[in-house]
């Protein structure tokens, strides 16, 4: 991200540090981590992904973070001004207690959707599904979602799931390959 970073450890657990003004570290608060040595290593909390869930890939936008999970779903947290978390609203997640883990819903990409690749950039997120289609959501002022318009997606009800159409083209940074 612009001011934060995350890592996947051997067991598929996640730790994030850096700027946290919008909950992008996924720790249930807005306290920065890593600006003091005593906050790192074993003192740095794990991000709660949910029961039985581990991260296969992690990507960061300007102020949001998304993880591709072992069940081929995606969970996103942090800044959500334009729907970049893909949850059908513009509420930040991960900035208050009780918003992570099982309480954080997976991004609805349609019935039976399985994600194979994930990318985030600025205030938008994209996923390649197992059927080869590309789905993007979040900020779209320049058409970066590849949908032929400039309307944000994911910030209002009825924009995700089967209603989120495949993208034609995309402007996202390095996608991550994942082999389940």
Residue pairs with C-beta under 8 A, 6 or more apart in sequence:
1 18
1 19
1 24
1 60
1 61
1 62
1 63
1 64
1 65
2 19
2 62
2 63
3 18
3 19
3 63
4 16
4 17
4 18
4 19
4 20
4 24
4 25
4 60
4 63
4 65
5 16
5 17
5 18
5 60
6 14
6 15
6 16
6 17
6 25
6 47
6 58
6 60
6 65
7 14
7 15
7 16
7 58
8 14
8 55
8 56
8 57
8 58
9 15
11 54
12 54
12 55
12 56
12 70
13 46
13 47
13 54
13 55
14 26
14 46
14 47
14 49
14 55
14 58
14 67
15 44
15 45
15 46
15 47
16 24
16 25
16 26
16 27
16 33
16 47
16 65
17 25
17 33
17 34
17 39
17 40
17 44
18 25
18 32
18 33
18 34
19 32
19 63
20 27
20 29
20 30
20 31
20 32
20 33
20 95
21 30
21 32
21 63
21 79
22 30
22 63
22 64
22 78
22 79
22 80
22 92
22 95
23 29
23 30
23 77
23 78
23 79
23 92
23 93
23 94
23 95
23 96
23 99
24 60
24 63
24 64
24 65
24 77
24 78
24 79
24 94
25 33
25 47
25 65
25 78
25 94
26 47
26 48
26 65
26 77
26 78
26 94
26 100
27 33
27 45
27 47
27 94
27 100
28 94
28 95
28 96
28 97
28 98
28 99
28 100
29 95
29 96
29 97
30 95
33 39
33 40
33 44
34 40
34 44
47 67
47 77
47 100
48 100
48 101
49 55
49 67
49 69
49 75
49 100
49 101
49 104
50 69
50 75
50 101
50 102
50 104
51 101
51 102
52 70
53 69
53 70
53 71
53 75
54 69
54 70
55 67
55 68
55 69
55 70
56 67
56 68
56 69
56 70
56 178
56 180
57 67
57 68
57 117
57 118
57 176
57 178
58 65
58 66
58 67
58 68
59 65
59 66
59 68
59 118
59 119
59 120
59 125
59 176
60 66
60 120
61 78
61 79
61 84
61 120
61 121
61 122
61 123
61 124
61 125
61 138
62 79
62 122
62 123
63 78
63 79
63 123
64 76
64 77
64 78
64 79
64 80
64 84
64 85
64 120
64 123
64 125
65 76
65 77
65 78
65 94
65 120
66 74
66 75
66 76
66 77
66 85
66 107
66 118
66 120
66 125
67 74
67 75
67 76
68 74
68 115
68 117
68 118
68 127
68 176
68 178
69 75
69 106
70 180
72 114
72 115
72 116
72 130
72 180
73 106
73 107
73 114
73 115
74 86
74 106
74 107
74 109
74 115
74 118
74 125
74 127
75 104
75 105
75 106
75 107
76 84
76 85
76 86
76 87
76 93
76 107
76 125
77 85
77 93
77 94
77 99
77 100
77 104
78 85
78 92
78 93
78 94
78 95
79 92
79 123
80 87
80 89
80 90
80 91
80 92
80 93
80 155
81 90
81 123
81 139
81 155
82 90
82 123
82 124
82 138
82 139
82 140
82 152
82 154
82 155
83 89
83 90
83 137
83 138
83 139
83 152
83 153
83 154
83 155
83 156
83 159
84 120
84 123
84 124
84 125
84 137
84 138
84 139
84 154
85 93
85 107
85 125
85 138
85 154
86 107
86 108
86 109
86 125
86 137
86 138
86 154
86 160
87 93
87 105
87 107
87 154
87 160
88 108
88 154
88 155
88 156
88 157
88 158
88 159
88 160
89 155
89 156
89 157
90 155
93 99
93 100
93 104
94 100
94 104
107 125
107 127
107 137
107 160
108 160
108 161
109 115
109 127
109 129
109 135
109 160
109 161
109 164
110 129
110 135
110 161
110 162
110 164
111 161
111 162
113 129
113 130
113 135
114 129
114 130
115 127
115 128
115 129
115 130
115 178
116 128
116 129
116 130
116 177
116 178
116 180
117 127
117 128
117 175
117 176
117 177
117 178
118 125
118 126
118 127
118 128
118 175
118 176
118 178
119 125
119 126
119 127
119 170
119 172
119 173
119 174
119 175
119 176
120 126
120 172
120 173
121 144
121 171
121 172
121 173
122 139
122 144
123 138
123 139
124 136
124 137
124 138
124 139
124 140
124 144
124 145
124 172
125 136
125 137
125 138
125 172
126 134
126 135
126 136
126 137
126 145
126 167
126 170
126 172
126 175
127 134
127 135
127 136
128 134
128 175
129 135
133 166
134 146
134 166
134 167
134 170
135 164
135 166
135 167
136 144
136 145
136 146
136 147
136 153
136 167
136 170
136 172
137 145
137 153
137 154
137 159
137 160
137 164
138 145
138 152
138 153
138 154
138 155
139 152
140 147
140 149
140 150
140 151
140 152
140 153
141 150
141 152
142 150
142 171
143 149
143 150
144 170
144 171
144 172
145 153
145 167
145 170
146 167
146 168
146 169
146 170
146 171
147 153
147 165
147 167
147 168
148 168
153 159
153 160
153 164
154 160
154 164
